Amino acid sequence: MRLALYQPDIPQNAGGALRLAACLGLAVDIIEPCGFLWDDKKIRRAGMDYIELATLTRHSSWDAFCQAETTGQGRLVLVSTKGAVSHTAFAFRPDDILLMGRESCGVPDSLHDSIPDRVAVPQCPGTRSLNVVTAAAIVCAEALRQTALLPVFTPTA
Ligand SMILES: C[S@@+](CC[C@H](N)C(=O)[O-])C[C@H]1O[C@@H](n2cnc3c(N)ncnc32)[C@H](O)[C@@H]1O
């Protein structure tokens, strides 16, 4: 299973997503251009040393992402406030690539319409959206739980 970020705007979110992915054992795709420089110190502050543990692939564009071998091996699932089904009602697969939208505006309508599998995290009335990493964490946890890919729980003394 992979976690893909579409043109992230905020370096702290990219760092947080890398940390999330390292902890949960997900590979990460960053689809550029980003709204920040990749060597921005804020990524490291948020991602800390987990960044070295993450399996990261940067793609120069959406087209480059689509042409990548790893993308061809999986099913794209768009995680969107405009998703067609609740994330808990969706049947995830081990080869899924969970695609997160941009903080400022999600993904373009044309891209949204081209991805048939779209899930939303239900929210309380009057709330607009979750932080992108919060939404990713909720959906990744459910997807990993369903596919029995969660890291093995080791109780501490
Ligand atoms: C701040 S939101 C973007 C809001 C933007 N106005 C939109 O409509 O997509 C950034 C990203 O977080 C994810 N996200 C936030 N809340 C979500 C929710 N309730 N369900 C699914 N994805 C969500 C989506 O991937 C979204 O593109």
PDBQT file of the ligand as one rigid body, heavy atoms in Angstrom, charges set to zero:
ROOT
HETATM    1  C1  LIG A 201      -7.657  20.790   3.424  1.00  0.00    +0.000 C 
HETATM    2  S1  LIG A 201      -8.236  19.528   2.407  1.00  0.00    +0.000 S 
HETATM    3  C2  LIG A 201      -8.611  20.354   0.902  1.00  0.00    +0.000 C 
HETATM    4  C3  LIG A 201      -9.904  21.025   0.919  1.00  0.00    +0.000 C 
HETATM    5  C4  LIG A 201     -10.352  21.382  -0.466  1.00  0.00    +0.000 C 
HETATM    6  N1  LIG A 201     -11.190  22.534  -0.400  1.00  0.00    +0.000 N 
HETATM    7  C5  LIG A 201     -11.119  20.216  -1.104  1.00  0.00    +0.000 C 
HETATM    8  O1  LIG A 201     -12.308  20.357  -1.337  1.00  0.00    +0.000 OA
HETATM    9  O2  LIG A 201     -10.532  19.170  -1.369  1.00  0.00    +0.000 OA
HETATM   10  C6  LIG A 201      -6.767  18.727   1.846  1.00  0.00    +0.000 C 
HETATM   11  C7  LIG A 201      -6.956  17.283   1.551  1.00  0.00    +0.000 C 
HETATM   12  O3  LIG A 201      -7.201  16.584   2.761  1.00  0.00    +0.000 OA
HETATM   13  C8  LIG A 201      -8.012  15.456   2.511  1.00  0.00    +0.000 C 
HETATM   14  N2  LIG A 201      -9.220  15.573   3.323  1.00  0.00    +0.000 N 
HETATM   15  C9  LIG A 201      -9.496  16.522   4.239  1.00  0.00    +0.000 A 
HETATM   16  N3  LIG A 201     -10.679  16.260   4.833  1.00  0.00    +0.000 NA
HETATM   17  C10 LIG A 201     -11.144  15.120   4.298  1.00  0.00    +0.000 A 
HETATM   18  C11 LIG A 201     -12.310  14.316   4.492  1.00  0.00    +0.000 A 
HETATM   19  N4  LIG A 201     -13.240  14.628   5.387  1.00  0.00    +0.000 N 
HETATM   20  N5  LIG A 201     -12.458  13.203   3.750  1.00  0.00    +0.000 NA
HETATM   21  C12 LIG A 201     -11.521  12.853   2.850  1.00  0.00    +0.000 A 
HETATM   22  N6  LIG A 201     -10.410  13.567   2.606  1.00  0.00    +0.000 NA
HETATM   23  C13 LIG A 201     -10.223  14.674   3.326  1.00  0.00    +0.000 A 
HETATM   24  C14 LIG A 201      -8.277  15.429   1.020  1.00  0.00    +0.000 C 
HETATM   25  O4  LIG A 201      -7.317  14.610   0.402  1.00  0.00    +0.000 OA
HETATM   26  C15 LIG A 201      -8.106  16.887   0.660  1.00  0.00    +0.000 C 
HETATM   27  O5  LIG A 201      -7.842  17.063  -0.696  1.00  0.00    +0.000 OA
ENDROOT
TORSDOF 0
